[in-house]
């Protein structure tokens, strides 16, 4: 999948794993970032305010 496919995820609700409470809960995707060869969805936890990362796939 290319960049455009991953950018379509912005604004959608995905299940992110929260490091602080060690639980998965849904959150809106704020931006899509490429680190190395992998694409990540980035969001902010509503309960704790920390940054949530979810791997989307490798390009």
N, C-alpha and C positions, 0 to 999 in steps of 0.2 A: 504493500500500500504506500502511496505517496503522501506528500505533505498535505495536499488538499483533503484527502480522506480523513486524516487525523484532525484537521482544523474544523471539520464538520461536527466534531465531538464537543466543541466549546458551547457551553450553555446547557448541555444535557446532564442529567443526573446519573452519576456512576457510584458504585459502592467503593469507598476508599477505606483503607485500613488505618486507623488512628493509632499512633505510637503511644500517646499519653494514656489512653484508656484501654488500649489493646483490644479494641472492638472494631468491627466494620460497620460503617453507617453511610447512607447516601449523602452526597454533596454535589453541588454544581461544578462543572469543569470551568475554570477561569481562563486558563491558557494551556497551550500545548508546546512542550519544549523538547528539543532534540539534544540528548547527551550521548556522545559517541555514536553508536549505530542504532541506539534505541530511542523510541519516542515515549515521552511521559506526559500524562495529564496532571496538571497542577491545580490544587484547590486549597481552600482554607477551612479548617475545622470550625464549625459554628459554636460548638460547646467549649473548646479549649483555645481556639485562636492560632493553633500551630498549622504549619504547611503540610498538606497531604500530597503524596506522590503516588501515581499508579502507572505501571508500565502498560503501554498500549500495544507495542509491537516493534519489530525491527525492520528498518528500511534497507 
